[in-house]
Structure formats: C-alpha cells, structure tokens
Amino acid sequence: MPPPTPPAGRREFLLFVYDAWMTGQPSSARLEGARSLGPAATPPTFDLVDLGRDIILVPGGQTEVKGELFSLDPTLLASLDIEKGHPLRFKRVSIQLADGQTAHAYTLDPDQVRGRRRIRSGDYKEHAAPAAPPQRDGAWSRWAKSRASGR
C-alpha cells in the first residue's frame, strides 16, 4: 500500500526508524509531528548493532531489521540529523526496504562497528524488552511451598 500523500506543495521524507524512536519506546516523542506509516523491515542485508547508548543499522549484514516507517518534513529531518550527528557521527543514507520502497536511515559502516554486539533478531523492541522473570517451579521452590502449606 503506498504511503498517504502529503498536503499539496509540502515536501516530506521517508525515514526508517529501528531504535528507541519507534512508537512506544523511550525516545518516541522525538518524532512528534511525523506521520507514522506503520511497520517496515529491511531485506536481510543489514545488521543491527548495539553500541551501548545507541543502536545502529549497518549495511552488509545478514539480518532483516524490523522497524517503522515515518513521513516527516525537512525541518524535523534537519533536527534529527543534528541529533544523530549526520554526517560526522552517523550517516543518513537512502536504503531500500524489503517491500521495495526507498527511505532514509541512519547508519554506520561495518568497519566502524567491528567487535560490537549484533542484535541477531534484528528487532530493537525485542532486544530492549525486560527479561522474563525466572521460573519458580524448581525442586527447592516446590519443597518450600509444601513446607509452607503444611503438607
């Protein structure tokens, strides 16, 4: 399905977001004013890399990276460029998504992330989700429960 068209005379850019800027994530307010176009993914030719404070998209990998597509105006894009340090820190480049659409995304070159941890699932939301609590049905907990109930 093609994205909704912007109002006449207004230029907008498509941005693929794969990190804390996604809907429901800690920095999602950063994209306030952008139009969400829904879920999107890359073909399995990228890696998603954990840099500690940031998560970054790296071309040349083997992972389908899951994210969201947003349509935004040039002013918001320029503001995001400043925040990401484009082009000195991260680079905003044009990438092709799995559905054939072209969008902008912030990336680093593979040699810049050598030795850093890859997020094999390609899914930031899954990576950032809290770990499930440990199961409490081991032998010790069964014994403790039986003692508490008087059996």
Phi, psi and omega in degrees: 000128180290151180292153176300144182279143178289163176304150183307134177082001181253125181271133178229155180241146174268132179233126175272122183244134188224013189226211184294355175277351181292158179307132177082001181260167188305326184250022183297334179297341179299334180260020177300130183100345176273153177265123177285131178252007174098187182295151177208166178210159175267163168291166182284057180232022181227170168233150172251123189240135178270115179262007184098280179278334182233158171245138184224150177270133182232122178290159176092010181265202183226022186244140170277115182267128180266142180194206180223154179252133179233149173250127183218160182275166183301327181293315178294319178300317179297322178295318178293322177303317180296315181297321181276353179074030179291132003259009185279317182269294174248156178250133172268118181232166176270128178235160175261132179273169183300329181274004178097347178290155176251136180215164174276151174206152176270131186222170167228157176284151181306322181291342179279347183240016180304130179085357180271155185286127176275144174265097189300329181288338184072013186236105181300317182300318178294319181296322185273349182295145179296148179293147178294144179296151181294149177292141181247030183251026178285175181302317181298315182290326176297317179296315181297319179295319180294323179292321182291326182274354177083013180278000000 
